[in-house]
Amino acid sequence: MPSDATAALPGPAPAQQRLVGDLVVWLLVLAELLTFGILFASFAVTRVRERALFAAGQATLDLSSGAINTVLLVSASWCVARSVHAVRADQSRTGARWLLGALTSGCGFLVLKTVEYVHKWNEGINVAENSFYLLYVMLTGFHFLHAAVGCILFAVLWRPTRHGAYGPGNCHALETGAVFWHMVDLLWMLLFPLVYVLR
């Protein structure tokens, strides 16, 4: 039977909960979600007021391109999550390979979206044409910029990840990049059905 002294010894301390990623990025995420929320609401309200115009505008959008972009963004999110998991398991080179996969998928999204913009431009469509194309470019263009920033973060993080700068006790920067990209992915999951699918 344990003595009183042994019984009085404290047990192992519970694992301390911590916020994954940088607090500043989480505040940025909240601000960006609010901004996009306003844009989404503007799109929805204007569509109710101009149903025929928005139906005609949405009919010109390429659903298959939007679906492929969805797959690319989700793939990038999965890859960056696997990268963080690998680095936490002290497998830096594996983590770097997954990060490269995320960068490739993200760049694929940017290329495909650029092709879509160029196609619309060649058709003579611009933001001054009507309210649908104004809101379409505002929403997708703003999201495009966020995806570009996410790809830059992947590129910046790749080299130190490959060289073992991050590990089980130090992958804060990598987690921060993952948080930012998951926001980009989440925004597209709301944007794609709203702009491309719902009529």
C-alpha positions as a Markdown table, in Angstrom:
| # | Residue | x | y | z |
|---|---|---|---|---|
| 1 | Met | 0.0 | 0.0 | 0.0 |
| 2 | Pro | 1.5 | 3.4 | -0.9 |
| 3 | Ser | 2.7 | 5.6 | 1.9 |
| 4 | Asp | 1.2 | 9.0 | 2.6 |
| 5 | Ala | 4.2 | 10.7 | 1.1 |
| 6 | Thr | 3.8 | 8.7 | -2.1 |
| 7 | Ala | 0.1 | 9.4 | -2.3 |
| 8 | Ala | 0.8 | 13.1 | -1.9 |
| 9 | Leu | 3.1 | 13.2 | -5.0 |
| 10 | Pro | 1.4 | 15.0 | -7.9 |
| 11 | Gly | 0.6 | 12.9 | -11.0 |
| 12 | Pro | 1.6 | 13.9 | -14.5 |
| 13 | Ala | 0.5 | 17.4 | -15.6 |
| 14 | Pro | -2.3 | 17.4 | -18.1 |
| 15 | Ala | -1.3 | 18.3 | -21.6 |
| 16 | Gln | -1.6 | 22.0 | -22.1 |
| 17 | Gln | -3.9 | 23.1 | -24.9 |
| 18 | Arg | -2.5 | 25.6 | -27.3 |
| 19 | Leu | -3.8 | 27.4 | -30.4 |
| 20 | Val | -2.5 | 25.8 | -33.5 |
| 21 | Gly | -0.7 | 28.5 | -35.6 |
| 22 | Asp | -0.1 | 32.1 | -34.9 |
| 23 | Leu | -2.8 | 34.2 | -33.1 |
| 24 | Val | -2.3 | 37.0 | -35.6 |
| 25 | Val | -3.2 | 34.7 | -38.5 |
| 26 | Trp | -6.4 | 33.6 | -36.6 |
| 27 | Leu | -7.4 | 37.2 | -36.2 |
| 28 | Leu | -6.7 | 37.7 | -39.9 |
| 29 | Val | -8.8 | 34.7 | -40.7 |
| 30 | Leu | -11.7 | 36.1 | -38.7 |
| 31 | Ala | -11.4 | 39.5 | -40.5 |
| 32 | Glu | -11.2 | 37.8 | -43.9 |
| 33 | Leu | -14.3 | 35.7 | -43.1 |
| 34 | Leu | -16.2 | 38.8 | -42.1 |
| 35 | Thr | -15.1 | 40.6 | -45.3 |
| 36 | Phe | -16.1 | 37.6 | -47.5 |
| 37 | Gly | -19.3 | 37.3 | -45.6 |
| 38 | Ile | -20.2 | 40.8 | -46.6 |
| 39 | Leu | -19.3 | 40.1 | -50.3 |
| 40 | Phe | -21.3 | 36.8 | -50.2 |
| 41 | Ala | -24.4 | 38.6 | -48.8 |
| 42 | Ser | -24.0 | 41.4 | -51.4 |
| 43 | Phe | -23.9 | 38.7 | -54.1 |
| 44 | Ala | -27.0 | 36.9 | -52.7 |
| 45 | Val | -29.1 | 40.1 | -52.3 |
| 46 | Thr | -28.2 | 41.4 | -55.7 |
| 47 | Arg | -29.0 | 38.1 | -57.3 |
| 48 | Val | -32.5 | 38.2 | -55.8 |
| 49 | Arg | -33.0 | 41.6 | -57.2 |
| 50 | Glu | -31.6 | 40.8 | -60.7 |
| 51 | Arg | -32.5 | 37.1 | -61.2 |
| 52 | Ala | -32.4 | 37.1 | -65.0 |
| 53 | Leu | -29.1 | 38.9 | -65.2 |
| 54 | Phe | -27.4 | 36.7 | -62.7 |
| 55 | Ala | -28.9 | 33.5 | -64.3 |
| 56 | Ala | -27.5 | 34.6 | -67.7 |
| 57 | Gly | -24.1 | 35.5 | -66.1 |
| 58 | Gln | -23.8 | 32.2 | -64.2 |
| 59 | Ala | -24.6 | 30.3 | -67.5 |
| 60 | Thr | -21.4 | 31.6 | -68.9 |
| 61 | Leu | -19.3 | 30.1 | -66.1 |
| 62 | Asp | -17.5 | 26.8 | -66.6 |
| 63 | Leu | -18.8 | 24.4 | -63.9 |
| 64 | Ser | -16.2 | 21.7 | -64.8 |
| 65 | Ser | -13.4 | 24.3 | -64.3 |
| 66 | Gly | -14.8 | 25.2 | -61.0 |
| 67 | Ala | -15.1 | 21.6 | -60.0 |
| 68 | Ile | -11.5 | 20.9 | -60.9 |
| 69 | Asn | -10.4 | 24.0 | -58.9 |
| 70 | Thr | -12.3 | 22.6 | -55.9 |
| 71 | Val | -10.4 | 19.3 | -56.2 |
| 72 | Leu | -7.1 | 21.2 | -56.4 |
| 73 | Leu | -7.8 | 23.3 | -53.4 |
| 74 | Val | -9.0 | 20.3 | -51.3 |
| 75 | Ser | -5.9 | 18.4 | -52.4 |
| 76 | Ala | -3.6 | 21.2 | -51.3 |
| 77 | Ser | -5.4 | 21.3 | -47.9 |
| 78 | Trp | -4.9 | 17.5 | -47.5 |
| 79 | Cys | -1.2 | 17.8 | -48.6 |
| 80 | Val | -0.4 | 20.6 | -46.1 |
| 81 | Ala | -2.2 | 18.7 | -43.3 |
| 82 | Arg | -0.1 | 15.6 | -44.1 |
| 83 | Ser | 3.0 | 17.9 | -44.1 |
| 84 | Val | 2.3 | 19.1 | -40.6 |
| 85 | His | 1.6 | 15.6 | -39.5 |
| 86 | Ala | 4.9 | 14.4 | -40.9 |
| 87 | Val | 6.9 | 17.2 | -39.3 |
| 88 | Arg | 5.3 | 16.5 | -36.0 |
| 89 | Ala | 6.5 | 12.9 | -36.4 |
| 90 | Asp | 10.0 | 14.2 | -37.0 |
| 91 | Gln | 10.0 | 13.3 | -40.7 |
| 92 | Ser | 11.1 | 16.6 | -42.2 |
| 93 | Arg | 11.8 | 15.4 | -45.7 |
| 94 | Thr | 8.4 | 13.7 | -46.0 |
| 95 | Gly | 6.8 | 16.9 | -44.7 |
| 96 | Ala | 8.7 | 18.9 | -47.4 |
| 97 | Arg | 7.4 | 16.5 | -50.1 |
| 98 | Trp | 3.8 | 16.9 | -48.9 |
| 99 | Leu | 4.3 | 20.7 | -48.8 |
| 100 | Leu | 5.6 | 20.6 | -52.4 |
| 101 | Gly | 2.4 | 18.7 | -53.3 |
| 102 | Ala | 0.3 | 21.4 | -51.6 |
| 103 | Leu | 2.3 | 24.1 | -53.6 |
| 104 | Thr | 1.7 | 22.2 | -56.9 |
| 105 | Ser | -2.0 | 21.9 | -56.3 |
| 106 | Gly | -2.3 | 25.5 | -55.3 |
| 107 | Cys | -0.4 | 26.7 | -58.4 |
| 108 | Gly | -2.6 | 24.4 | -60.5 |
| 109 | Phe | -5.6 | 26.4 | -59.1 |
| 110 | Leu | -4.0 | 29.7 | -59.9 |
| 111 | Val | -3.2 | 28.6 | -63.5 |
| 112 | Leu | -6.7 | 27.3 | -64.1 |
| 113 | Lys | -8.3 | 30.4 | -62.7 |
| 114 | Thr | -6.0 | 32.6 | -64.8 |
| 115 | Val | -7.1 | 30.7 | -67.9 |
| 116 | Glu | -10.7 | 31.3 | -66.9 |
| 117 | Tyr | -10.1 | 35.1 | -66.5 |
| 118 | Val | -8.3 | 35.3 | -69.8 |
| 119 | His | -11.1 | 33.5 | -71.5 |
| 120 | Lys | -13.7 | 35.9 | -70.0 |
| 121 | Trp | -11.5 | 38.9 | -71.0 |
| 122 | Asn | -11.2 | 37.6 | -74.6 |
| 123 | Glu | -15.0 | 37.3 | -74.7 |
| 124 | Gly | -15.1 | 41.1 | -74.0 |
| 125 | Ile | -16.5 | 40.6 | -70.5 |
| 126 | Asn | -15.3 | 43.1 | -67.8 |
| 127 | Val | -16.3 | 44.4 | -64.4 |
| 128 | Ala | -18.1 | 47.4 | -65.9 |
| 129 | Glu | -20.5 | 45.2 | -67.9 |
| 130 | Asn | -23.0 | 44.5 | -65.2 |
| 131 | Ser | -23.4 | 43.8 | -61.5 |
| 132 | Phe | -23.0 | 40.0 | -61.9 |
| 133 | Tyr | -19.5 | 40.3 | -63.4 |
| 134 | Leu | -18.5 | 43.0 | -60.9 |
| 135 | Leu | -19.3 | 40.8 | -58.0 |
| 136 | Tyr | -17.9 | 37.7 | -59.7 |
| 137 | Val | -14.6 | 39.4 | -60.2 |
| 138 | Met | -14.6 | 40.9 | -56.7 |
| 139 | Leu | -15.3 | 37.5 | -55.1 |
| 140 | Thr | -13.1 | 35.3 | -57.2 |
| 141 | Gly | -10.4 | 37.9 | -57.6 |
| 142 | Phe | -10.1 | 38.5 | -53.9 |
| 143 | His | -10.0 | 34.8 | -53.3 |
| 144 | Phe | -7.4 | 34.4 | -56.1 |
| 145 | Leu | -5.1 | 36.8 | -54.2 |
| 146 | His | -5.5 | 34.8 | -51.0 |
| 147 | Ala | -4.6 | 31.6 | -52.8 |
| 148 | Ala | -1.5 | 33.3 | -54.3 |
| 149 | Val | -0.4 | 34.4 | -50.8 |
| 150 | Gly | -1.0 | 30.8 | -49.6 |
| 151 | Cys | 1.2 | 29.5 | -52.4 |
| 152 | Ile | 3.9 | 32.0 | -51.5 |
| 153 | Leu | 3.8 | 30.8 | -47.9 |
| 154 | Phe | 4.2 | 27.2 | -49.1 |
| 155 | Ala | 7.2 | 28.2 | -51.2 |
| 156 | Val | 8.8 | 30.1 | -48.3 |
| 157 | Leu | 8.2 | 27.2 | -45.9 |
| 158 | Trp | 9.4 | 24.4 | -48.2 |
| 159 | Arg | 13.2 | 25.0 | -47.9 |
| 160 | Pro | 13.4 | 25.2 | -44.1 |
| 161 | Thr | 11.0 | 22.2 | -43.8 |
| 162 | Arg | 13.3 | 20.2 | -46.1 |
| 163 | His | 16.3 | 21.1 | -44.1 |
| 164 | Gly | 14.8 | 20.1 | -40.8 |
| 165 | Ala | 14.2 | 23.6 | -39.4 |
| 166 | Tyr | 10.8 | 22.4 | -38.0 |
| 167 | Gly | 10.2 | 19.4 | -35.8 |
| 168 | Pro | 7.9 | 17.9 | -33.2 |
| 169 | Gly | 8.3 | 20.7 | -30.8 |
| 170 | Asn | 8.7 | 23.5 | -33.4 |
| 171 | Cys | 6.3 | 23.5 | -36.3 |
| 172 | His | 4.5 | 26.7 | -35.4 |
| 173 | Ala | 5.3 | 28.4 | -38.8 |
| 174 | Leu | 4.2 | 25.4 | -40.8 |
| 175 | Glu | 1.0 | 25.2 | -38.7 |
| 176 | Thr | 0.4 | 28.9 | -39.4 |
| 177 | Gly | 0.7 | 28.4 | -43.1 |
| 178 | Ala | -1.7 | 25.4 | -42.9 |
| 179 | Val | -4.3 | 27.5 | -41.0 |
| 180 | Phe | -4.1 | 30.2 | -43.7 |
| 181 | Trp | -4.6 | 27.7 | -46.5 |
| 182 | His | -7.5 | 26.0 | -44.8 |
| 183 | Met | -9.2 | 29.4 | -44.7 |
| 184 | Val | -8.6 | 29.7 | -48.5 |
| 185 | Asp | -10.1 | 26.3 | -49.0 |
| 186 | Leu | -13.1 | 27.1 | -46.8 |
| 187 | Leu | -13.9 | 30.3 | -48.6 |
| 188 | Trp | -13.9 | 28.5 | -52.0 |
| 189 | Met | -16.3 | 25.9 | -50.5 |
| 190 | Leu | -18.7 | 28.7 | -49.9 |
| 191 | Leu | -17.9 | 30.7 | -53.1 |
| 192 | Phe | -18.1 | 27.9 | -55.6 |
| 193 | Pro | -21.7 | 26.8 | -54.9 |
| 194 | Leu | -22.9 | 30.4 | -54.4 |
| 195 | Val | -21.3 | 31.8 | -57.6 |
| 196 | Tyr | -21.1 | 28.8 | -59.9 |
| 197 | Val | -23.8 | 26.3 | -58.9 |
| 198 | Leu | -26.9 | 27.9 | -57.2 |
| 199 | Arg | -29.4 | 29.4 | -59.6 |
